[in-house]
């Protein structure tokens, strides 16, 4: 079963209300926000990183950039880098831009959520494909995602 139906089934079982939108393929967070007709800031950008060789999933608002120094301080780890497209495909079956913001039971990684996500009432994300998005309340997202940890690891958007 592809990831989108698994996410939809899992959210439904968890009693989460969500909107599902099908759109043209999007490769960037900005394109995804435009296709959804939503602000870039409500996007939940999911990034797979290798921290000292262990893959972990980090979710931050799509209008922000990752602060890898904050991650290295918090975890702590010496080296932190983005997974290559090949590593991402091998570990998830997904391509960049399609990674949903969930760890277990959907993806096999510890999940870290940036506290900047608290400034939004909703979270929108590509759900295992470049053509399908889901939008749900931030409260429901945090409840079902059950992150391993939450801390500040993003830089404010450029003005």
Secondary structure, 3 states (H helix, E strand, C coil): CCHHHHHHHHHHHCCCCEEEEECCCCCCHHHHHHHHCCCHHHEEEEEEEEECCEEEEEEEECCCEECHHHHHHHHCCCCEEECCHHHHHHHHCCCCCCCCCCCCCCCCCEEEEEHHHHHCCEEEEECCCCCEEEEEEHHHHHHHHCCCEEECCEECCCC
